[in-house]
Amino acid sequence: MTSTRLRPVSTALALSLLLAACMHSAEPAASAVPAQPVATSDAAREWLDDVGAIAAGVDNAARRANIRQRLDALGLEVRSAGFQSDHGDGENLLADVAGEADAPLLLLGAHSDRVGTGAGATDNASGSAVVLELAERFLAEPLHNHRVAVAFWDQEELGLLGARAFVQAGGPAPAQYVNFDVFGWGDTVWMMAPDPTHALVAATRTAAADATLQLSAGSEYPPTDHLAFLEAQWPAVSYSLVGRDEIDGILGAYAGKPPATPPKVMHVLHSERDTVSQLDPEAAARGIDAIEAALRAWDAAGTNGGAATGGD
């Protein structure tokens, strides 16, 4: 990433370039094989169970099937939206959660696909599981001013193709799209927000602090499905959960200045290390609490898309 405006490149390509830039960087000190994560709260256990179920899928079709099964268990009607790309047939999964049909749409989404290496637990079963957890919460207690729907995009790793297919088909356009990608550990909610005055920025800052987390918000952020919406001038933000000390290293690598010690995310994503053993379910649960609280505050204020637009 060389500017505050990201170019529409594929996540797989961007991450490959990022990793290549750090190939000769110092490796972290050797450590023991990570222990399996322990979830003590109900929310953490549920999120970790969802991540594990998605990551256990032998291929992307199986990952989608496990997501569909979870949505079915919530009593939600799942719609399959097929599309074709140069890489073959793709399938997005969509479901309405709660709210009046004529209310402004809050769309929550994450990509369900993974690359061929590793289990794709962090990238992006973690984000898909956040969307499932939020769907359950907003189903139990709907928002007052927005209807909520969820989406699980296919072929993100091949160039954001599922999200772009949705946008190119005409949507429906949301009042606000909220994306989740790489939501696995750390002390910081990393928020892609093109406009710092976006109502969700202030709401997320307050909610993150209440959950004993930090917030890092701005337009510099790795490429993922939010870009498909911004390209269409549809309001979009994206969330990750990482360590605060990782962010500068990630951005530096995208700018062609790899850090001497690459951050954890660069050793995990798109590798055999991307398993549930890397995750911190209690941190993820706090992050989900923060995002839910922020969205509820944003909704209660009657905000329709905040101040964000598709441009910087």
C-alpha positions in Angstrom: 0.0 0.0 0.0 1.6 3.2 -1.2 -1.1 5.8 -0.3 -4.1 6.3 1.8 -6.3 5.1 -1.1 -6.0 1.4 -1.7 -6.0 0.0 -5.2 -8.4 -2.8 -6.1 -5.9 -5.7 -6.1 -6.6 -9.2 -4.9 -6.0 -10.0 -1.3 -4.1 -13.1 -2.3 -1.7 -11.1 -4.6 -1.3 -8.3 -2.1 -0.5 -10.7 0.8 1.9 -12.6 -1.4 3.7 -9.4 -2.2 3.7 -8.5 1.5 5.1 -11.8 2.5 7.7 -11.7 -0.3 8.9 -8.3 0.9 9.6 -9.9 4.3 11.2 -13.1 3.2 14.6 -11.9 4.3 13.4 -10.2 7.5 14.5 -11.6 10.8 12.5 -14.6 12.0 11.0 -14.4 15.5 12.7 -16.3 18.2 11.9 -20.0 18.3 9.0 -21.0 20.6 7.0 -24.0 21.5 4.2 -25.2 19.3 1.2 -23.0 20.2 -1.3 -24.6 22.6 -4.9 -25.0 21.6 -6.8 -21.8 22.6 -8.9 -21.9 25.7 -12.3 -20.2 25.8 -13.7 -19.5 29.2 -16.8 -17.3 28.4 -19.8 -18.5 26.5 -19.3 -16.0 23.7 -15.7 -17.0 23.2 -16.6 -20.7 23.2 -19.4 -20.1 20.6 -17.1 -18.0 18.4 -14.3 -20.6 18.6 -16.7 -23.4 17.8 -17.9 -21.6 14.7 -14.3 -20.9 13.6 -13.4 -24.5 14.1 -16.4 -25.8 12.2 -15.6 -23.5 9.2 -11.9 -24.2 9.3 -12.6 -27.9 9.3 -14.1 -27.7 5.9 -12.0 -29.7 3.4 -12.6 -27.1 0.7 -14.5 -23.9 0.2 -17.7 -25.6 -0.6 -17.5 -27.4 2.7 -16.8 -24.2 4.5 -19.9 -22.7 3.0 -21.9 -25.8 3.9 -20.9 -25.4 7.6 -21.9 -21.7 7.5 -25.2 -22.6 6.0 -25.8 -25.2 8.7 -25.2 -22.6 11.4 -27.6 -20.1 9.8 -30.2 -22.8 9.4 -29.9 -23.6 13.1 -30.7 -19.9 13.8 -33.8 -20.3 11.7 -32.6 -17.9 9.0 -33.5 -18.5 5.3 -30.2 -18.8 3.4 -30.1 -17.6 -0.2 -27.4 -18.9 -2.6 -26.2 -16.3 -5.1 -24.1 -18.0 -7.8 -21.8 -16.1 -10.1 -19.2 -17.0 -12.7 -15.6 -15.7 -12.9 -12.5 -16.6 -14.8 -11.7 -19.0 -11.9 -15.0 -20.9 -12.3 -18.3 -20.9 -10.5 -18.6 -19.0 -7.2 -21.3 -18.9 -4.6 -22.2 -16.2 -2.1 -24.4 -16.9 0.8 -27.0 -14.3 1.9 -29.5 -14.1 4.7 -31.9 -11.6 6.1 -31.6 -11.4 9.9 -34.1 -8.9 11.4 -35.8 -5.6 10.8 -38.6 -4.1 8.7 -38.3 -4.7 5.0 -38.4 -0.9 4.2 -35.8 0.0 6.8 -32.3 1.1 5.7 -30.0 -2.0 5.3 -27.0 -2.7 7.5 -25.1 -5.5 5.7 -22.5 -7.5 7.6 -20.1 -9.6 5.6 -17.0 -11.6 5.5 -15.3 -13.9 3.0 -15.7 -17.6 3.6 -13.1 -18.9 1.2 -9.4 -19.7 1.9 -6.3 -20.3 0.0 -5.0 -23.8 -0.6 -2.5 -23.7 2.2 -3.5 -24.0 5.9 -6.9 -24.2 7.4 -7.8 -20.6 6.9 -8.8 -20.2 10.6 -7.6 -16.6 10.9 -8.2 -15.8 7.2 -11.1 -15.9 7.3 -13.0 -18.3 9.4 -12.4 -15.8 12.2 -14.3 -13.0 10.4 -17.1 -15.3 9.2 -17.6 -16.5 12.8 -17.9 -12.8 13.9 -20.7 -12.3 11.4 -22.5 -15.5 12.6 -22.2 -14.3 16.2 -23.6 -10.8 15.4 -26.4 -12.4 13.3 -27.4 -14.3 16.4 -27.3 -11.3 18.6 -29.2 -9.0 16.2 -31.8 -11.7 15.7 -32.4 -12.0 19.4 -32.5 -8.2 19.8 -33.1 -6.3 16.5 -31.9 -2.8 15.9 -34.4 0.0 16.0 -33.7 1.9 12.8 -32.0 -0.6 10.4 -32.7 -4.0 9.1 -29.8 -6.4 9.3 -28.6 -8.9 6.7 -25.5 -11.0 6.4 -23.3 -12.1 3.5 -20.5 -14.6 3.1 -18.4 -13.9 0.0 -16.7 -16.5 -2.2 -13.5 -16.0 -4.2 -12.2 -13.1 -2.1 -8.7 -14.6 -2.3 -8.9 -14.5 -6.1 -9.6 -10.8 -6.3 -12.7 -9.9 -4.2 -14.8 -11.6 -6.9 -17.8 -12.6 -4.8 -18.3 -9.1 -3.3 -17.8 -7.5 -6.7 -20.3 -9.9 -8.2 -22.9 -8.8 -5.6 -22.2 -5.1 -6.3 -22.3 -5.6 -10.0 -25.6 -7.4 -9.8 -27.1 -4.3 -8.1 -27.0 -5.3 -4.5 -29.3 -4.2 -2.9 -27.1 -1.3 -1.9 -26.7 -1.0 1.9 -27.0 2.1 3.9 -23.8 0.7 5.5 -21.6 -2.3 4.7 -19.5 -3.6 7.6 -16.7 -6.1 6.6 -14.7 -8.5 8.9 -11.4 -10.0 7.9 -8.7 -11.4 10.2 -10.3 -11.1 13.6 -8.2 -13.5 15.6 -6.1 -12.0 18.5 -4.6 -8.8 19.9 -5.5 -5.7 21.8 -6.7 -3.5 19.0 -9.7 -3.2 16.8 -8.3 -2.1 13.4 -10.9 -0.2 11.5 -10.8 0.8 7.9 -12.8 4.1 7.7 -12.4 6.3 4.7 -13.7 9.3 6.6 -12.5 9.9 10.2 -15.8 11.7 10.9 -17.8 8.6 10.2 -20.3 8.1 13.1 -19.1 4.5 13.5 -15.6 5.7 14.3 -16.6 7.5 17.5 -19.0 4.8 18.4 -16.3 2.1 18.0 -13.7 4.1 19.9 -16.1 4.3 22.9 -17.1 0.7 22.7 -13.6 -0.6 22.2 -12.5 1.3 25.4 -15.4 -0.2 27.3 -14.2 -3.7 26.2 -10.6 -2.9 27.3 -9.4 -2.7 23.6 -7.7 0.1 21.6 -9.0 1.4 18.3 -6.8 2.2 15.3 -9.0 3.8 12.6 -8.1 5.2 9.2 -8.1 4.6 5.5 -4.8 2.7 5.3 -5.8 -0.9 5.5 -5.1 -4.1 3.6 -7.3 -4.8 0.6 -10.4 -6.9 1.2 -14.1 -7.0 0.3 -14.9 -3.5 1.5 -13.2 -2.2 -1.6 -15.9 -3.6 -3.9 -18.4 -1.4 -2.1 -16.3 1.7 -2.0 -15.6 1.3 -5.7 -19.4 1.6 -6.2 -19.6 4.6 -3.9 -21.5 2.5 -1.3 -20.6 3.2 2.3 -18.3 0.6 3.8 -16.0 0.0 6.7 -13.9 -3.0 7.7 -12.8 -4.4 11.0 -9.9 -6.6 12.0 -8.6 -7.6 15.5 -4.8 -7.7 15.8 -2.0 -6.5 18.1 -1.4 -2.8 18.1 2.3 -3.4 17.5 1.5 -5.3 14.3 -0.2 -2.5 12.4 2.8 -0.3 11.5 4.7 -3.4 10.3 1.9 -4.5 8.1 1.5 -1.0 6.6 5.2 -0.7 6.2 5.4 -3.9 4.3 2.6 -2.8 1.9 4.6 0.4 1.4 7.7 -1.6 0.5 9.4 -1.1 3.8 9.2 -4.4 5.6 10.0 -4.4 9.3 13.0 -6.1 10.7 10.7 -8.4 12.7 7.6 -9.2 10.8 4.3 -9.2 12.8 2.5 -12.4 13.7 -0.1 -12.0 11.0 2.6 -12.2 8.3 3.7 -15.5 9.6 0.3 -17.0 10.0 -1.8 -16.0 7.0 -1.6 -18.1 3.8 0.5 -20.7 5.6 0.2 -24.0 7.3 0.3 -22.1 10.6 -3.2 -20.6 9.9 -5.0 -22.9 12.4 -7.2 -22.4 15.4 -4.1 -22.8 17.6 -3.1 -19.2 16.8 -6.4 -17.6 18.0 -7.3 -15.8 21.2 -11.1 -16.5 21.7 -11.4 -14.2 24.7 -9.9 -11.3 22.8 -12.2 -12.0 19.9 -15.2 -12.1 22.2 -14.3 -8.7 23.6 -13.9 -7.4 20.0 -17.4 -8.8 19.1 -18.9 -7.1 22.1 -17.3 -3.8 21.1 -18.5 -4.0 17.5 -22.1 -4.9 18.6 -22.1 -2.0 21.0 -20.8 0.4 18.4 -23.4 -0.7 15.8 -26.2 -0.4 18.3 -25.1 3.1 19.3 -24.8 4.1 15.6 -28.3 2.7 14.9 -29.8 4.4 18.0 -28.5 7.7 16.7 -30.6 7.2 13.6 -27.5 7.3 11.4 -28.0 6.3 7.8 -24.5 5.4 6.5 -22.7 7.9 8.8 -20.5 10.5 7.1 -18.6 8.0 5.0 -18.7 7.9 1.3 -16.9 5.9 -1.3 -14.1 8.4 -1.7 -11.3 9.8 0.4 
